[in-house]
Amino acid sequence: MAESAPSFNAEEEAAFKKVSRRILWFILLLAIVNYLDRTNAGFAQLTMGKELGISAFVFGWSVTIFSIVYAAFEIPSNLALQKFGARIWLARIMITWGVASAGCALAMGASSYLTLRGLVGAAEAGFIPGLVLYLTYWYPQYYRARAQASFMISQPIAIAGGSIVSGLILNNLDGFGGLSGWRWLFIVEGLPAILLGVMILFYLSDRPSTAHWLTPREREVIDAAVRREAEQREKTVAFKKGSLLSMLFSRDMLLISLAYFTLIGNFGSGGYWTPQIVRAISRPDQPYWLTGLLSAGPYLLAIAAIPAWSTFSDRIKERYWCAIIPMAIGGVGWLVAVLAPTAQTQYLGLVIAQLFTLPVWSLFFTMPSSVLPRTAHATGIAFMNTMGMVGASVAPLVIGYLRDTTGGFTAPMTVIGASVIAGAAVMLLVPRHLLVGTGENPAARAAPAAGE
């Protein structure tokens, strides 16, 4: 039987609420700007492709190159965050990726665009796992899904808001100052990252112990709660011993990472290709603002679903079924979008696909701490996210290839749906007892920790 997560006393509760009021809104804002980059790239392709001669397959390659470079620098980036501190390293990431993202407006052809997207990937690498690692300094595991959900709603907010704004920019700024609308997309939506990067240096604190806005007693309470939960897990969970590499490639960590691979492949496909899919199943001659509004629909609904599902998962102390069931339903949603006889029902399938899969995202980032000891958390989070970035690199490339060779989105959407369902099936192989309770292994509680 799963053990209930420890509850906060009044003093702890007040301290964590103060932390949340201080940092979560700002982290949400940073993450929104991060995901605007994906959205504006997808919309830019609607007109950039014709102007620069970039086919769907080449555009898919731009996503793949971005993701491969991102993945290559991801683990080193998380290790650098630990060494230099979150404030300095997150600021470095945002400023350099803002410059690189705005620089995509300088693309003159396929080769230069692919090069620029690779630079964006290198600059941005480690940002999301860096935020996840940052929250481990401030919250114990049994509170973390809710905290992570508060900034993971950034993706649907960015895609929904970015879709609407991107459509308006394409419609209204095309030709302004002699620049194409897609060039303005990269410029307008890249500059906020630079400004927020500078703000990080003055607003964020590296850890509770350096937060001047907390009282000495509040710093002590927060550090004690995080340390107590981590020490308890180390004592009660029979983590497998071995090298860091062997822990990362353990069976359970690989299964979780493989499922995450399919989930992020789904997100990458949706984020980059939704505008073109929406135009394909409706009217290809509709105004860009309407494409933006329809593309935003599934993500507007997900804004409420993500925190609700994360809170529910925390409350019932369950990650296993809370991940598997929505993934399976989301995969079916993609298939509905393929098989439905009307455009309205196809669109409903797209809504289901994103509405059910997006809330699972925050749950996955709690899982490495369920199967790895504390010393491996930073690398484990980065490793899992690297697997996700591989999924994000493969899926858009496959979609671009199938779109060019078949002339439509039927085959691509079928592949996406099948992959997400396969990811849910992979999660069934993870022992359920690892993903219930506080994220610890209840079966190991009866056994003494090694060396005791």
N, C-alpha and C positions, 0 to 999 in steps of 0.2 A: 504494500500500500504506500502511495506517495506521501512523503512527509510535507507538511505545510511549510511554506516559506516563513521565516521569522518576520514578526511585525515590528515596525518602528515604535519607539516610545514617543511621547509628545515632543521631547527635545530634538530627537533625530528627525521627526517629521517636519518640524519647523525649519531645521537646518537644510534639509533636502529641498523643501519648497523655495527657500531663499536662493539656493543654487540654481534651481530650475528657472526662477524668474530672471535671474541674471544672465545665464548663458544659453538657454535653449532657444529663445527667440533669435539670438544672434547666429547661432549655428544653423538654424533653419534658413535664415537669410543667405548665409554663405552657400549652403547646399542648393538653394533655389538658383542662384547665379551659376553654380556649377552645371546644373542640368539644362540651363538655357542654351549652353553650347551645343548639346545634342539636338535640341529642338530647332535652333536656327540653321544648323547644317541640313536637317531634313527639309526644311522649307526652302532654303537657298537652292537646293537641287531642282526645285520646280522650274526655275528660270535659268539658273547657272548652267544646268546640263546642256540646254540648247545653245547658250552663248559661248561656252567653252568646249563644247563637244564631249561632255562627260556622260558616258552611258551608265545605265543602271549597274552594270557589272563593275565599272571603274569606280562608281560611287560606293559600291559595296566594298571595294578594295580600300577606299579611303577610311572606312570604318574599321576594317581589319587592321590596317597599318596603325591607326590610332590605338587600337586595343592591344596589339602586340607590343608596341613600344611602351604603353602604359603598364602592361603586365611585367615587362622586363625590369622596369624601375620600381615596381610596387614594394617588394620586400625591402630593398635598400632604403626606400623612402620612409617606411615605418620605423626602421632601425635608426635612421637619421633623426626622426622626430623624437625618439627616446633620448638620443644623445644631445641634441641642440635645444630641445624643449618645444612644446606644441606651438607656443606663441610665435616664435621666430620661424619655425619650419612651415606652419600653415600659411603664414604671411608670404613666405618665399614662393610657395606653390601658387597662391592666388595671383600674385603680381606677375609672375612669369607666364602663367597660362593665360591671363587676361591679355598680355601683350601678344602672345602667339595666336590667340583666338581672333583678336581684332586684325592681326596680320593676315588672316585668311582672305581678307578683302583684296589683298594684292595679287591673288592667284591670276595667272594669265593663260593657264591651260591645265591639262590633266596632270602632267608631271609636277608642276609647281604646287598644285593643290594637294597632291598626295604628300609631297615633302612638308608642306605647312601643317597638314593634319598630323603627321608624325611628330613634329615639334610640339604641337599642342598636347599630344599623348605623353611625351617626355616631361613637359612642364607640369602637367596635372597629376602625374602618377602618385598614388598613395593618398589622395585627398580624402576619399570616403573612408577607407580603412583607418586613416589617421584620425578622423572624427570619432570613429567607433572606439579606437584605442584611447583617445582623449576622455571619452565618457567613462571608461573603466577606472580612471583616476578619481572620479567624482561620485560614482554610484556603485553599490553592490549589485551582484548579478540578478537578484530577485526583484530589482527595481528597474533594470536596464532596458528591457524591451519597451517599456513605456517611454523612457527617456530617448531611446533611439528612434521610436516611431515619431517623436515630435519633430525630428529633422528629416526623417525618411519620407514624410509627406511632401518633402521638397520636390520629388520627382513629378508626382501628379500636378502639383501647383505650377512647377516650371513648364511642364508640357502643356497644361491647360492655358495658363496665362501667356506663355511664350507662343503658343499656336495662334492665339487671338492677335497678339501684338505683331507677330511675324507676318500674318496675313495682311494686317493694316500697313505694315512697312512696305511689303511688296506692292501693294496697291497704290500707296500714296507717296513714297519716296523714290520710286523708280525714275531715274533721270535727274533727280535733284542734285545740283552741284556737278552735273556731268557724270554721276556714278549710277550704276545699275542698282536696282532695289536689293538684290542679294548681297551686294558689297556693303550697303548700309546695314543689313542684318548683322553681319559680323562686327562691324564697327560699334553700332549702338548697343549690342548685347555683349560685347567684350570689355568695354570700359568699366562697368560696375565692378568687375573682379579686381581690377587694379586699385580702385578706390577702397574697396572693402579689405583688400590685403594690407593696405596702410593702416586701416582702422584696427585690425587685429592686434597690431603692435601696442596699441594704447588701451584696448578694451579687455582682451582675454588674459587670464592668469594661467600659468603652466599647470599648477596643481593647487589643491585646497591650502596647502601649507604656505603658498606665496600669495594667496588672495587677500589683498588689503581691505576688500569690502566685506569680509567675514570677520566676526569677532574672534579673539583667541579661543574662546570656548567652542564656537561653531566649527572652527578649523579642527579642533581636537575631536569633536563628536563625529565629524564626517570621516576623518582619517581612521578613527577607531572602528567605525562601522564597516568601511571598505576592507580594512586589514583583518578584522574579526571574521568576516564572511570568507575571505580568501584563505585564511589559516584553517578554518573549519573544513573547507573543501579539501585542502591538502592532507588533512589528517584522516578524513572519513572516506575519501574516494581512492580506490586502488588504481591510480594511474600507472600505465605501463612505463617501466623504466627503459632508458636507452638514449641514444643520441637524438638531437633535435630533428635531424632528417628522418630517423626511424619513426618518431612520433608524428611528424607531418604526413608520412606515408602509411600510417596505421590504417587498418581496415575501415574503422568507423569514420575517421577523418576524411578518407578518400571518398567514402559513400556520400557523406554530407556535401563535400566539395563538388562531386559529380552532379548531385541533384541541384546544387546552386549554379553549376555550369548551365544547366537547361533553363533555370529560372531567369538568369541574366541574359541568356540568349533570347529569351522571350521579350525581356524589357528592351534590349538593344534593337530587336526587330520592330517592336512597337514604336519606340521613340523616334527612330530614323525613318521608318517606312509608312507610318500611319497616314501622313498627309497624302501620299501617293495612292495608298490603298483606298482611302476615303474617296478620292477623285475617281478611282477606277470603278468603285461599286455605285457611285452616284452619277454625277454629270461631269465629264472632264472639262467642260467649258464654264463651270460655275465660278463665281468670283472667289478670289483667294481668301477674302475675309470669311466667306461661308465655309470654305474648306477648313480654315483655322477654327471656327466655332464648332464644327462637327468633330474635328480631331480632338478638341478639348473635352468633349462630353464624357468619355470614359474616365478621364483623369479627375474631372471635377467631382464625380461620385466617389472616387478612391480617396480623395482628401479626407472625407469623413470615415471611410472604412478602415484606413490604416491605423489610426490611434484607437478606434473602437476594438478592432481585432487584437491588437497588441495588449490592450488593457484586459480584455477577456482572457487571453492566453496567460498573462501574469496572474490573474485572479484564480484561475482553476489550476495553475501550475502545470500546464500541459503545452509542450511544443510539438510533439509527435503528430497527432491527428490534426492539430491546428495548422500544420504545414502541408500534410499530405492531401487532405480533403479539398482545400481551396485550389491547390495546384491541379488536381485532377479535373475539377470543374472548369478552371480556366483553360485547360487544354481542350476540353470539349467545346468551349466557347469559340475557339479558333475554327474548329471543324464545322460548327453551326454557321460561321461566317462564310465557309466554303460551300456548304451544301444547301443553305436556305434558298427558297425560290424567289424571294423578293429582296430588293435593296434594303428595305426597312429591317427585315429579319437578319440580313447579313450584318447590318450595322449593330443590331442588338447583340449578335455574337461577338463583335469586337468589344463592345462594352463589357460583356461577361468575362471575356478573356483577361482584360486588364483589372476589372473590379475585383476579381477573386485572386489573382496572382500577386498584385502589388502589396496587399497587406501581409503577405508571407515574408517579405523581404527583411523586415526588422527582426523577425524570429530567428532567421538563419544566423544573424550576427551574435546571437547569444549561444550558439551551439559549440563553437570552438572551446569555450571555457567549460563545457560539459564533458569534453573528451580529452582535454589537454591540461597539464599542470600549469600553474600561474606563470612559470618562467617561459612557457612557450606561447602565451596568449598573443603577444604582438606579432610574432611570426605566423602563428596559426590563422589569425584574422587576415593578415596580408596574403597568406597562401590561399585561403578559401576565395578571397576576392580576386586573386590572380586567376584562379580557375574560372571565376565568373567572367573576367575580362576575356579569357580565351573563348568562352561561349559567346560573348558580345562581339568577338572578332570573326568567328566562324559563321554565325547565323546570318548577319547582313550580307556576307559574301555569297552564301548559298542562295539567299533570296534574290540578290542581284543577278546571279547566274540563271536561276530558274525563271526570273521575270524576263530576261532577255531572250532565253531559248524557247519559252512557251508562249510569250506574248501576253501573259496575264498573271494574276496573283493567286490563282487556284492552287497550283502546286506549292508555291512558297508558304501559304497559310496552312496547308495540310502538314507540311514538314514541321512548322512551328508547333502546331497543336499536338502532333505525335510526340515531339521531343519533350514537351512539358508533362504530358501523361507519363512518358518514360521516366522523367525525373521523380514524379510522385511514386512510381513503382520502385525506384532505387531507394527512396526513403523508407520503404517498408522493410528493407534489409537491415536498417539500423536498429539495434536493440532499443525497445521503447523505454526501458527503465532509465536509460541515459538522459532522456529528454522530458522527464516529469519531475515533480517536486521543485527544488530550487535550482535545477540544472545539474545537480549532483547525481551520483549513482547510488540509489537507495540500497541496491543489493550489496554494495561494498561497505555499508555502514557498520555491519555487524563484525567485519574483520578489522583487526587492529592495523594501523598504518605501518608501513615498512619501518623496521628498526625499533618498534615499540615492544 
